[in-house]
């Protein structure tokens, strides 16, 4: 399963890493998030990975009330696979983070595989002025903040969503996270096929060297053999170089403004769809083709968009 003829593009349209003052193109309101997701799907993304934000000041918001308006619009206007985060933000409790996935029972939810130092404070070197009073402290406090994902937290999310038929985008920020996944596979709490999203370039996780990418894939191949599908995301300027390496290795890719605000050196992306278009050109330029949402459902053995609770 690690190699396939069709490459799945996941698009993460807003996230909880970047703050609104960093880019005028970062979606904040429910309408903006819905539009960003639909446009990304139209550009070629089979899966859209979704966070919610407070529509007034743009801070991360994991309430079901924040998710409901854009989930309904996306379902009405697109056939894309909807992936709801259980990562939320590192400032939130695991109960708060898992609630939207529990309530809305999406086809896919994200699941982080380990506690880590998740450093956002280096962005203060680039961005100096902020519109909202929460932004600078949010970034600076990551210097002393741990993104908590204990074995107990992970098991809680898995068991909470067990009856939903939801599969997981399993986010692995380091090699040890693959071994954590292997533990939960051994416990019978995660069933094949696994959708392993390898994350590169977050300070506190694995780096962005081509050997880091190759090492992550070699380890996943050894641990999971034909039982998994591999995808990558590169943070910031590393988004497209890492995507290109993964595509050449037969992997899937994730792009979007959650992971990078940029489309080129010093040039802000106008939308996540612009990044989808760019990575699609790379995929097709290398002689591969993209998966449609229904092909992604078949590859990942998803339950179908008619079985969600939104």
URRA-V538100 format. One record per backbone hydrogen bond with DSSP energy under -1.0 kcal/mol. CO is the residue of the C=O (numbers start at 1). NH is the residue of the N-H. If there is no record, write none. Layout:
# URRA-V538100
CO & NH
CO & NH
This chain:
# URRA-V538100
7 & 291
8 & 253
9 & 46
9 & 47
10 & 255
11 & 49
12 & 258
19 & 22
23 & 26
29 & 33
30 & 34
31 & 35
32 & 36
33 & 37
34 & 38
35 & 39
36 & 40
37 & 41
38 & 42
39 & 43
40 & 45
46 & 81
47 & 11
48 & 83
49 & 13
50 & 85
52 & 61
54 & 58
59 & 54
63 & 67
64 & 68
67 & 71
68 & 72
69 & 73
70 & 74
71 & 75
72 & 76
73 & 77
74 & 78
81 & 48
82 & 108
83 & 50
84 & 110
89 & 92
93 & 97
94 & 98
98 & 102
99 & 103
100 & 104
101 & 105
104 & 309
107 & 167
108 & 84
109 & 169
111 & 171
116 & 147
120 & 123
121 & 124
122 & 125
123 & 127
132 & 135
134 & 138
135 & 139
136 & 140
137 & 141
139 & 142
140 & 143
141 & 144
146 & 148
147 & 116
150 & 154
151 & 155
152 & 156
153 & 157
154 & 158
155 & 159
156 & 160
157 & 161
161 & 164
167 & 109
169 & 111
170 & 197
171 & 113
172 & 199
173 & 206
175 & 178
175 & 179
176 & 180
177 & 181
178 & 182
179 & 183
180 & 184
181 & 185
182 & 186
183 & 187
184 & 189
185 & 188
194 & 229
195 & 170
196 & 231
197 & 172
198 & 233
200 & 235
202 & 205
203 & 119
206 & 201
209 & 212
209 & 213
210 & 214
211 & 215
212 & 216
213 & 217
214 & 218
215 & 219
216 & 220
217 & 221
218 & 222
219 & 223
220 & 224
221 & 225
224 & 227
227 & 194
229 & 196
230 & 252
231 & 198
232 & 254
233 & 200
235 & 238
236 & 239
238 & 242
239 & 243
240 & 244
241 & 245
242 & 246
243 & 247
244 & 248
245 & 249
246 & 251
247 & 250
252 & 232
253 & 10
255 & 12
256 & 259
256 & 260
259 & 236
261 & 269
264 & 267
267 & 263
267 & 264
272 & 276
273 & 277
274 & 278
275 & 279
276 & 280
277 & 281
278 & 282
279 & 283
280 & 284
281 & 285
282 & 286
283 & 288
284 & 287
289 & 7
292 & 296
293 & 297
294 & 298
295 & 299
296 & 300
297 & 302
304 & 307
